[in-house]
């Protein structure tokens, strides 16, 4: 199948509000080898962004996320950014693409050699997650009243 020009990226948070980042394989990665980044990649032509996020995350980490849990964060050029804190499984890397992983808080992202805008991406995803939580609380408060 042919890859499209569009890509997706997902910021996955654990219950400690740490983001999953992956160390791109320094020998085989065509884009930013040896840098830390969030999971993601090119969409397959005709694939929806949300399905592409689910597929890419599973291919790279063996973690499954429900498509309906994905929150759209923003679009930068041809890359759509999503976030979620709902997932199943544990990280098992496809070492052809990535050779390491870490769960890091936003503050600790300065300690890694990340791709450009990694900290910004995580910060904006964290803000989107906070907005979702606040909206759920408001909705719950309205239905309880």
C-alpha positions, 0 to 999 in steps of 0.5 A: 500500500502507498503511504500518503504525504500526511502523517500523524503523531500521538502523545500517550500519557500514563496515569502519572501524566508522563508521556511515552517517547521513543528513541528513533533507531540511529541506523535505520530511521530515515527521519531524525535518527537517534532522536527522541520523539512521540509515536507516529508516522505516515498515513496509508493512502485512504486511511483516517487519521484516527485509524492511522494513530491506532495502527502506528502506535500498535506497530511501534509499541504493541500498545492498543488505544481505542480510536474513540479515546483520541483527542485532536490537538492540532495540525502543523503542516501535514502532521495531525497531532492527537493525544489519549491517556486510555491504552491497553498493553505494555510497550514492546518495541519494533526495534527496526524503528525505535531502540528505546522508550521512556515515560517522561514528565514535561519537565524531564523532556529537557534531559533528552535529545528530542526532535524539534518541538517535542516539549511543545507537542507534549505541553499542548497535548497535556493542555488538550487532556486537561480541557477534556477532563474539565469538560467531563467534570462540567458535564457530570456536574450539570447532570448531577444537579 
